[in-house]
Amino acid sequence: MGIALIFLVFVAVLVLVAGIGVGIYNGLVRARNGYRNAFAQIDVQLQRRFDLIPNLVETAKGYLAHERQTLEAVIAARGAAQAGLAAAKAAPGDAGAMAQLAASQGQLDGVLGRLMAVAEAYPDLKGNQTMLQLSEELASTENKVAFARQAYNDAVMGYNNRRETFPATLFAGLFQFAPAALLDIPVEKRAQVREAPRVGF
């Protein structure tokens, strides 16, 4: 009877440990899926932004014929930003992919800012209804990108906290739950992001 009791206690402990392990593993999977889903929202908003940019450039092209370099820079930066997004979509949370995405978005922000500054000098373009509408849509999309980035970063922080706490850290290493990287705003853009976005039209 003593051996049977010891065996039952041993089995009960094994079942308890296995149950805790399954719970921890499932929690890590849910947290990882959470930040990946949050990244999908960034993807949606950035795709919307990328779709607006060619229309913005086309509208401005007729007015800014001698500002060809600025328009070409916007298109080139859009292409680089799309490549950055594609890399991040392939590996959401990967530090290198997130850094590439942040850098390419920062570059695009810079050239879009230059385009808007140049457009300010052209009253006809400034008053163009299509340009006004596109500018408003772009500003709205920028706000949505900022909210999506915050939701993603919150989900990443939750995931990283979960995988770094004991005993989950044991399972995270065992089952290769790698740390996820935040989507940081480039240093030169942080001051601008803290201010409310302004549309110059």
Buried (B, 14 or more C-beta within 10 A) or exposed (E): EEEEEEEEEEEEEEEEEEEEBEEBBEBBEEBBEBBBEBBEBBBEBBEBBBEBBEBBBEBBEEBBEEBEEBBEBBEEBBEBBBEBBEBBBEBBBBEEBBBBBBBBBBBBBBBBEBBBEBBEEBEEBBEBEEBBBBBEBBBBBBEBBBEBBEBBBBBBEBBBEBBEEEEBBEBBEEEEBEEBBBBBBBEEBEEEBEEEEEEEB
